[in-house]
Amino acid sequence: MASNRDYYEVLGVDRDADQKTIKRAFLKLARTLHPDVNKAPDAEEKFKEVNEAYSVLSDERKRANYDRYGSAEGPGGFGADYVDMSDIFGGGFGINDIFDSFFGGGASARGGRPARTRGRDMGITLRITLAEAASGCTKTIAYDRLAPCDDCDGTGVGEGGHETTCTRCNGTGRVVEVQRTIFGQMQSQSVCPECGGSGKVVDKPCETCDGQGRTPSRETVEVEIPAGIHSGQSLTVPGKGEAGVRGDAAGDLVVRIEVEASDVFERQGDDLFCEVRVDALEAIVGTTVKMDGILEGDEVTVDVPAGCEFGQQVMVEGLGMPRLGSTARGNLVAVVRVVSPEGLAESDLDAIRQMVEARGASKGDAGEKSASDGSKKKTKFRPHGRKSANGSK
């Protein structure tokens, strides 16, 4: 917020106010300050201030931190299991779209609501780590949506009000109009303007939701993410999308998973690739490298064979990513990176020099013997697979 005003003061509520009171205060202010209905130059800034106050006070974790530490994040944050979509997408995830639907879908005493009464599906993208994708996890997501109105239980009917059948369309939600044209009479069918296609009208709509039966609300939902999930796959939480008008069916919340890249492992399907650094001396004689796997408690043993070359791959079966919906796992592939040995003493270097010199002398002797041996035929090197001029290999 641009100012350091107290969130309770911004909403005009007491510090011990319950969630229903906080929500009512927010809606009352939002109705008057939203840029769609208020054209004052400072209306948008004030609306953002009210929205930020509500996003904190309507969230139990944020409100507890704010009351105790004066900051919604608090000293230790919220933990890896809690994801606030407004923090990710900046200043209220989809809040403007939600209010556009709210202000554009009002239901007055004469009807006026849109033909579409079922709630729309909502989509969000949830980012998780590769380790979380491997083990599976539960995430608590905080987000904004149009939820059933608390004051009318989602009916849209205010105190003392009644819902009755529309007399203009007799409850069909459609009206037929007849027009005379040069081609004769033509009939057209359209949505009833009196009831907006619902077939029902309310004589005294709920003041909180303006008869819609739904209001902008701060919601939390737990999402169970299965082990082995891939980037781009989606999970559906039924009924947690946009609430329907006057108790009609709610849409679903569709959570698209995005798995972040790992600093250690690269995923290819259900296999995991990682780099194993081995010094040149160990690569010559072979060695064993132990490392942690992707799952907690995994102990991976990579047996590097003698004479291993740079870039050679060593497979460890069954220690890759879990396969979605199965107990099986992919493989772990260790890519060997041969590096120069470090920390060698001068005596070690002398021993290596002597060995290199001895090998050089031995190769020299072998070459002289081959050159003096007339029984040895000299052959010309050709790249593999290339044929000679006469067609022979």
C-alpha positions in Angstrom: 0.0 0.0 0.0 1.2 3.5 -0.7 0.4 4.6 2.8 1.0 2.9 6.2 -2.6 3.1 7.3 -4.0 0.4 9.5 -5.8 -2.3 7.6 -8.7 -2.3 10.1 -9.0 1.5 9.8 -9.0 1.2 6.0 -12.1 -1.1 6.1 -13.6 0.7 9.0 -13.9 -2.4 11.3 -12.9 -3.2 14.8 -9.8 -5.4 15.4 -12.0 -8.2 16.8 -14.4 -8.1 13.8 -15.4 -11.5 12.5 -15.0 -12.6 8.9 -18.6 -11.8 7.9 -18.2 -8.3 9.2 -14.9 -7.8 7.4 -16.4 -9.1 4.1 -19.5 -6.8 4.4 -17.3 -3.8 5.0 -15.1 -4.6 2.1 -18.1 -5.1 -0.3 -19.7 -1.9 0.8 -16.5 0.1 0.1 -15.8 -1.8 -3.1 -19.2 -1.0 -4.5 -18.5 2.7 -4.2 -14.8 2.7 -5.1 -14.5 0.3 -8.0 -13.3 2.1 -11.1 -16.3 0.7 -13.1 -18.7 2.6 -10.9 -16.6 5.5 -9.5 -14.9 7.9 -12.0 -13.1 10.0 -9.4 -9.4 10.3 -10.2 -8.3 8.6 -6.9 -11.0 5.9 -7.0 -8.7 3.2 -8.4 -5.9 3.9 -5.8 -8.4 3.8 -3.0 -9.9 0.6 -4.4 -6.4 -1.0 -4.4 -5.9 0.1 -0.8 -9.3 -1.5 0.3 -8.5 -4.6 -1.7 -5.1 -5.0 -0.1 -6.6 -4.6 3.4 -9.2 -7.2 2.6 -6.7 -9.6 1.2 -4.8 -9.6 4.5 -7.7 -9.5 7.0 -9.7 -12.2 5.2 -6.8 -14.6 5.2 -6.4 -16.3 8.6 -2.6 -16.8 8.3 -2.0 -13.3 7.0 -4.2 -11.7 9.6 -2.5 -13.6 12.4 0.9 -12.4 11.3 -0.4 -8.8 10.8 -1.9 -8.7 14.3 1.2 -10.0 15.9 4.0 -8.6 13.8 2.4 -5.7 11.9 3.2 -7.5 8.6 1.2 -10.0 6.6 4.3 -12.1 5.9 5.6 -12.2 9.5 9.2 -13.1 10.4 9.0 -16.7 8.9 6.6 -16.4 6.0 4.0 -19.0 5.5 5.9 -22.2 4.6 6.2 -24.1 1.4 2.7 -25.6 1.6 1.0 -22.2 1.3 0.6 -20.4 -2.0 -1.1 -17.0 -2.2 -2.0 -16.4 -5.9 -2.2 -12.6 -5.3 1.4 -12.6 -4.3 2.4 -14.5 -7.4 0.4 -12.5 -9.9 0.6 -9.1 -8.1 -2.1 -7.2 -6.2 -5.0 -9.6 -6.2 -5.3 -12.5 -8.6 -8.1 -11.9 -11.1 -9.8 -9.4 -8.7 -10.7 -7.0 -11.5 -12.2 -9.8 -13.6 -14.1 -11.0 -10.6 -15.6 -7.5 -10.0 -16.4 -7.2 -13.7 -18.5 -10.3 -13.4 -20.0 -9.1 -10.1 -21.0 -5.7 -11.3 -22.0 -6.9 -14.7 -24.1 -9.8 -13.4 -26.3 -8.1 -10.8 -29.8 -9.3 -10.3 -32.3 -6.6 -9.4 -35.8 -6.9 -8.2 -36.9 -6.9 -11.9 -34.4 -9.6 -12.8 -31.6 -8.3 -14.9 -29.2 -11.1 -14.5 -27.5 -12.7 -17.5 -28.7 -15.8 -19.3 -25.6 -17.6 -18.1 -26.3 -18.6 -14.5 -23.8 -21.5 -14.0 -20.5 -20.4 -12.6 -17.5 -20.3 -14.9 -14.4 -22.5 -14.4 -11.4 -20.7 -13.1 -7.8 -21.6 -14.0 -4.6 -21.0 -12.1 -1.0 -22.1 -12.6 0.8 -23.6 -9.6 4.5 -23.9 -9.6 6.2 -26.7 -7.6 9.7 -28.0 -7.3 10.9 -31.2 -9.0 11.3 -32.8 -5.5 7.7 -31.9 -4.8 6.6 -33.4 -8.1 8.6 -36.6 -7.2 7.2 -37.1 -3.7 3.7 -35.6 -4.2 2.5 -32.8 -1.9 -0.4 -30.9 -0.5 -0.7 -27.1 -1.3 -3.0 -24.7 0.4 -4.0 -22.1 -2.2 -5.4 -18.7 -1.4 -7.3 -17.0 -4.2 -10.2 -14.7 -5.0 -13.4 -15.9 -6.6 -17.2 -15.2 -6.7 -18.4 -17.4 -3.8 -22.0 -18.1 -2.5 -23.3 -15.1 -0.5 -23.2 -15.7 3.2 -26.1 -13.4 4.0 -28.7 -15.1 1.7 -27.0 -18.6 1.5 -26.6 -18.1 -2.2 -30.3 -17.7 -3.0 -30.1 -14.0 -3.8 -33.3 -13.4 -1.8 -33.2 -10.8 0.9 -35.0 -10.8 4.2 -38.7 -11.0 3.7 -38.3 -11.4 -0.1 -39.6 -14.1 -2.4 -38.6 -15.7 -5.6 -41.5 -16.1 -8.1 -42.1 -17.3 -11.6 -41.6 -14.6 -14.2 -44.9 -13.5 -15.6 -43.6 -12.3 -18.9 -42.1 -15.6 -20.0 -44.1 -17.8 -17.7 -40.9 -19.3 -16.4 -39.4 -20.4 -19.7 -36.7 -17.7 -19.7 -37.4 -17.1 -23.4 -39.7 -14.7 -25.2 -41.0 -14.8 -28.8 -41.3 -11.7 -30.8 -43.1 -11.3 -34.0 -42.0 -8.7 -36.6 -43.7 -7.7 -39.8 -41.3 -7.4 -42.7 -41.7 -7.1 -46.5 -41.4 -10.9 -46.6 -44.2 -11.4 -44.2 -44.2 -12.1 -40.4 -41.0 -13.4 -38.8 -40.6 -14.8 -35.4 -37.5 -14.6 -33.3 -36.8 -16.0 -29.9 -34.6 -14.3 -27.3 -33.7 -14.2 -23.6 -36.5 -12.8 -21.5 -35.4 -9.2 -20.5 -37.5 -9.4 -17.3 -35.8 -12.4 -15.7 -32.6 -12.6 -17.7 -33.4 -16.1 -18.9 -33.8 -17.7 -15.4 -37.6 -17.9 -15.4 -37.6 -16.4 -11.9 -37.7 -12.9 -10.4 -37.0 -11.8 -6.8 -39.2 -9.1 -5.3 -36.7 -8.2 -2.6 -33.1 -9.1 -3.6 -30.3 -9.5 -1.0 -28.6 -6.2 -0.5 -25.2 -7.7 0.1 -25.0 -9.5 -3.3 -27.6 -7.4 -5.2 -29.7 -10.6 -5.7 -26.9 -12.6 -7.4 -26.5 -15.0 -4.6 -22.7 -14.6 -4.8 -20.1 -12.1 -3.8 -16.3 -11.5 -4.3 -14.6 -13.6 -1.6 -11.2 -14.6 -0.4 -11.0 -18.4 -0.5 -8.5 -21.1 0.4 -8.5 -24.6 -0.9 -6.2 -27.6 -0.5 -4.9 -29.3 -3.6 -3.5 -32.8 -3.5 -0.6 -33.2 -6.0 0.2 -36.8 -6.9 3.7 -38.1 -7.1 5.1 -38.2 -10.6 3.1 -35.3 -12.1 4.5 -33.6 -15.1 4.6 -30.0 -16.2 1.5 -29.0 -18.1 -0.8 -31.5 -16.5 -3.9 -30.2 -14.7 -5.8 -31.0 -11.6 -9.5 -30.2 -11.1 -11.1 -29.2 -7.9 -14.8 -29.5 -8.4 -17.1 -26.7 -7.4 -14.3 -24.3 -6.4 -14.5 -22.0 -9.5 -16.9 -19.2 -9.8 -20.2 -19.7 -7.9 -23.4 -19.9 -9.9 -26.1 -17.2 -9.9 -28.7 -17.8 -7.2 -27.6 -21.2 -6.3 -26.9 -22.5 -9.8 -24.0 -24.9 -10.2 -20.5 -23.6 -9.5 -17.6 -23.9 -11.9 -14.5 -25.9 -11.2 -11.0 -24.7 -10.2 -8.5 -26.0 -12.8 -4.9 -26.1 -11.4 -2.3 -26.3 -14.1 1.0 -27.6 -12.7 4.3 -26.1 -13.7 7.4 -28.0 -12.4 10.4 -25.8 -11.9 13.8 -26.8 -13.1 16.2 -28.4 -10.6 19.8 -27.4 -10.0 20.8 -31.1 -9.7 18.6 -33.2 -11.9 17.2 -32.8 -15.4 14.0 -34.7 -16.1 13.4 -36.5 -19.4 10.1 -38.4 -19.2 10.4 -40.4 -16.0 14.2 -40.6 -16.1 16.5 -38.2 -14.3 19.9 -37.1 -15.6 22.6 -35.6 -13.3 26.3 -34.8 -13.5 28.9 -36.8 -11.6 32.4 -35.3 -11.4 35.2 -37.8 -11.3 38.9 -36.9 -11.4 41.0 -38.3 -14.2 42.9 -40.8 -12.0 39.6 -42.2 -10.6 38.3 -42.5 -14.1 41.3 -44.6 -15.1 41.0 -47.1 -12.3 37.2 -46.8 -11.7 35.5 -45.6 -8.6 32.2 -45.4 -6.7 30.3 -42.2 -6.2 27.5 -41.9 -3.6 24.8 -39.1 -3.8 21.3 -38.2 -2.6 18.4 -39.1 -4.9 15.3 -37.1 -5.7 13.3 -38.5 -2.9 14.0 -38.0 0.8 16.1 -41.0 2.0 17.2 -42.1 -1.5 20.9 -43.2 -1.5 22.3 -43.5 -5.0 25.4 -45.5 -5.7 27.0 -44.8 -9.1 29.6 -47.4 -10.1 32.0 -45.6 -12.5 33.9 -48.3 -14.5 37.6 -48.3 -15.1 38.6 -46.4 -18.2 35.4 -44.2 -18.1 35.5 -41.4 -20.6 34.2 -37.8 -20.4 30.4 -37.7 -21.0 29.9 -41.5 -20.5 26.5 -42.3 -19.0 26.1 -44.7 -16.1 22.6 -45.9 -15.4 21.2 -46.7 -12.0 17.9 -48.5 -12.5 14.7 -47.6 -10.5 15.9 -44.4 -8.8 14.5 -41.8 -11.2 11.1 -40.1 -11.0 8.0 -42.1 -9.8 5.6 -42.9 -12.6 2.3 -41.2 -12.1 -0.3 -43.6 -10.8 2.2 -46.4 -10.3 4.7 -47.7 -7.8 7.4 -48.0 -10.5 10.1 -45.5 -11.1 12.2 -44.3 -14.0 16.0 -44.6 -14.0 18.7 -42.3 -12.9 21.4 -41.6 -15.5 24.7 -40.2 -14.2 26.7 -38.3 -16.8 30.4 -38.5 -16.0 32.4 -35.3 -16.1 36.2 -36.2 -16.0 38.2 -33.4 -14.3 41.8 -32.9 -13.5 42.7 -34.2 -10.0 43.3 -31.6 -7.4 45.5 -31.4 -4.3 48.3 -33.7 -5.7 51.6 -33.6 -3.7 54.8 -33.1 -5.6 55.7 -36.7 -5.0 52.4 -37.8 -6.6 53.3 -35.6 -9.7 56.8 -37.1 -9.9 55.3 -40.6 -9.8 52.9 -39.7 -12.6 55.7 -38.2 -14.7 57.8 -41.3 -14.3 54.8 -43.4 -15.4 54.2 -41.2 -18.4 57.9 -41.3 -19.4 58.0 -45.1 -19.0 54.9 -45.5 -21.1 56.4 -43.2 -23.8 59.6 -45.2 -23.9 57.7 -48.5 -24.1 55.7 -47.2 -27.0 58.9 -46.0 -28.7 60.5 -49.4 -28.5 57.4 -51.1 -29.8 57.3 -48.7 -32.7 60.9 -49.4 -33.7 60.4 -53.1 -33.5 57.3 -52.9 -35.8 59.2 -50.7 -38.3 62.1 -53.2 -38.5 59.9 -56.3 -38.8 59.4 -56.9 -42.6 56.7 -59.3 -41.9 54.4 -56.5 -40.7 52.3 -55.0 -43.4 51.5 -51.3 -43.2 47.8 -50.4 -43.6 46.4 -47.0 -44.3 43.7 -45.6 -41.8 40.4 -45.0 -43.2 37.3 -43.6 -41.3 34.9 -46.3 -40.3 32.4 -47.2 -43.0 34.2 -45.4 -45.8 34.9 -47.5 -48.9 38.0 -47.5 -51.0 38.0 -46.6 -54.7 37.5 -50.2 -55.8 34.5 -50.6 -53.6 36.2 -52.7 -50.9 36.2 -51.5 -47.3 
